[in-house]
Amino acid sequence: MILRDVLRAGAEELRTAGVENAMRDARRLMAGALGVDAGRLTLLERDEVTPVVSATFLDAIRQRCEGVPVSHLLGWREFYGRRFEVSRDVLDPRPETEALIAEALREPFEEVLDLGTGSGCIVLTLLAERPAASGVGTDLSAAALEVARRNAQALGVEGRCAFTQSDWFADVGARFDLIVSNPPYIAAEEMAGLAPELRHEPRMALTDEADGLSAYRVIAANAGAHLRPGGRLLVEIGWQQGGAVAALFRAAGFAEVAVLPDLDGRDRVVRGRWRDGKNP
């Protein structure tokens, strides 16, 4: 069969399974099976597809029908213009998180701490954008840290980023100019209503098994001990959590607290500055 027909058959299988953007996903999976950029498929659509490529593609289609994310089938996802390895051990990088990156880059920093680093997409992007900076990524999951280390090596920043297995600040001793985090913020009662793809991501990266605010309580209460005067704390939030998280920041002594939107206009980031001589 020619590529165009195999591609259409795969997309139809996805549509029948109720997968949104079926043709887009089918094209990405076909590109993965061929080892080419998805933009080249139009040039190849009349080419014969080998049995090996066809089998690889159709197996990926069947897994996608079962809810496996495209990124897991490909083994990577793009974030802030770079490719990051992903797996079932880490949360997929998402476009919304780029709002946190943009805010972090608004001011200079020399040392950054990323709590719950997962794939490392936040701290590694910040280091790639700021070649003079160094960073630390922590995570409770040893498997996630291995993914982050491989991403650091792939991006050429491994010499500027250390990774530590830690329960939030438990094994962090230094002070930083900037602390960032995308912690688990989905309430336990909301988990059942999430998209099927999220069942393939680590539950501990999605929910605190409580009200969705547990991690923010820990981070807000302890970040000041790990920030230099005037240092910043930035966290990603669920779109309805801005007021609650901002209140935690203020109660912990942070100044210049603000809730910032993502590109869709939804609340996405809470920022605060640790008190210095000007912030009692």
Residue pairs with C-beta under 8 A, 6 or more apart in sequence:
1 48
1 49
1 54
2 45
2 46
2 47
2 48
2 49
3 30
3 41
3 44
3 45
3 46
3 47
3 48
3 49
4 45
4 46
6 30
6 49
6 54
6 57
6 58
7 23
7 26
7 27
7 30
7 41
7 45
10 26
10 29
10 30
10 57
10 58
10 61
11 22
11 23
11 25
11 26
12 22
13 61
13 62
13 65
14 22
14 25
14 26
14 61
14 64
14 65
15 22
17 64
17 65
19 25
19 64
19 65
25 64
25 70
26 61
27 38
27 41
28 38
28 70
28 74
29 57
29 60
29 61
29 64
29 70
29 73
29 74
30 38
30 41
30 57
31 37
31 38
31 40
31 41
32 60
32 73
32 74
33 53
33 56
33 57
33 60
34 41
34 44
34 53
36 44
49 57
60 73
63 73
64 70
64 73
67 196
67 197
67 199
67 200
68 197
68 200
69 92
69 197
69 200
69 201
71 77
71 86
71 92
72 86
72 87
72 88
72 200
75 85
75 86
75 87
76 83
76 84
76 85
76 86
77 83
77 84
77 86
77 92
77 93
78 84
78 93
79 93
79 94
79 95
79 97
79 98
79 121
79 125
80 98
80 101
80 121
80 125
82 124
82 125
82 128
82 155
83 154
84 93
84 119
84 120
84 121
84 124
84 151
85 119
85 147
85 150
85 151
85 154
86 92
86 93
86 119
86 147
87 143
87 147
88 200
88 201
88 202
89 141
89 143
89 144
89 146
89 147
89 202
90 118
90 119
90 141
90 144
90 147
90 148
90 201
90 202
90 205
91 118
91 119
91 182
91 201
91 202
91 205
91 206
92 119
92 201
93 119
93 121
95 262
95 263
96 236
96 262
96 263
96 264
96 266
96 268
97 121
97 122
97 182
97 236
98 262
98 263
99 236
99 260
99 261
99 262
99 263
99 268
99 269
100 122
100 180
100 182
100 234
100 235
100 236
100 268
100 269
101 122
101 125
101 126
101 129
103 234
103 260
103 269
103 271
104 112
104 126
104 178
104 180
104 232
104 234
105 126
105 129
105 130
107 232
108 130
108 177
109 126
109 130
109 133
109 176
109 177
109 178
109 232
110 132
110 133
110 134
110 177
111 133
111 134
111 135
111 136
111 174
111 175
111 176
111 177
111 178
112 123
112 126
112 127
112 133
112 134
112 135
112 136
112 176
112 177
112 178
112 179
112 180
113 123
113 135
113 136
113 137
113 138
113 172
113 174
113 176
113 178
113 179
113 180
113 226
114 120
114 122
114 123
114 126
114 135
114 136
114 137
114 138
114 179
114 180
114 181
115 138
115 168
115 169
115 179
115 180
115 181
115 183
115 219
116 138
116 139
116 140
116 168
116 181
116 182
116 183
116 184
116 205
116 215
117 123
117 137
117 138
117 139
117 144
117 145
117 148
117 163
118 139
118 141
118 144
118 147
118 148
118 182
118 205
119 144
119 147
119 148
119 151
120 137
120 147
120 148
120 149
120 151
120 152
120 161
120 163
121 151
122 180
122 182
123 135
123 136
123 137
123 161
123 180
124 135
124 137
124 148
124 151
124 152
124 155
124 157
124 161
126 133
126 135
126 178
126 180
127 133
127 134
127 135
127 155
127 157
127 160
127 161
128 155
128 157
133 160
134 160
134 161
135 160
135 161
135 162
136 161
136 162
136 163
136 164
136 172
136 174
136 176
137 145
137 148
137 161
137 162
137 163
137 164
138 163
138 164
138 165
138 166
138 168
138 171
138 172
139 145
139 148
139 163
139 165
139 166
140 165
140 166
140 167
140 204
141 165
141 202
141 204
142 165
144 202
144 205
145 163
145 164
145 165
148 163
149 158
149 163
152 158
152 161
152 163
164 171
164 172
165 171
166 172
168 215
168 218
168 219
168 222
169 218
169 222
169 223
169 225
169 226
172 226
174 226
175 226
175 227
175 228
175 231
176 226
176 227
176 228
176 231
177 227
177 228
177 231
177 232
178 231
178 232
178 233
178 234
179 219
179 223
179 226
179 227
179 231
179 232
179 233
179 234
180 233
180 234
180 235
181 215
181 219
181 234
181 235
181 236
182 235
182 236
183 208
183 215
183 216
183 219
183 235
183 236
184 204
184 205
184 206
184 207
184 208
184 212
184 215
185 208
185 212
185 213
185 215
185 216
185 236
185 237
185 238
185 241
186 194
186 206
186 207
186 212
186 238
187 207
187 208
187 210
187 211
187 212
188 207
188 208
188 209
188 210
188 211
190 207
190 212
191 203
191 206
191 207
194 206
198 206
208 214
208 215
212 238
212 241
213 241
213 244
213 245
213 248
216 235
216 237
216 241
216 244
216 245
216 248
217 248
219 233
219 235
220 233
220 245
220 248
220 249
220 251
220 252
220 254
221 248
221 252
223 233
223 252
223 274
224 252
224 253
224 254
224 274
224 275
227 233
227 274
228 274
229 274
229 275
229 276
229 277
230 273
230 274
230 276
231 273
231 274
232 271
232 272
232 273
232 274
233 249
233 254
233 271
233 272
233 273
233 274
234 269
234 270
234 271
235 245
235 269
235 270
236 268
236 269
237 245
237 259
237 267
237 268
237 269
237 270
239 266
239 267
239 268
240 267
241 267
242 259
242 267
242 270
243 259
245 259
245 270
246 257
246 258
246 259
246 270
249 257
249 270
249 272
250 257
250 272
252 272
253 274
253 275
254 272
254 273
254 274
254 275
255 272
255 273
255 274
255 275
255 279
256 271
256 272
256 273
256 279
257 270
257 271
257 272
258 270
258 271
258 272
259 267
259 269
259 270
260 267
260 268
260 269
260 270
260 271
261 267
261 268
262 268
262 269
273 279
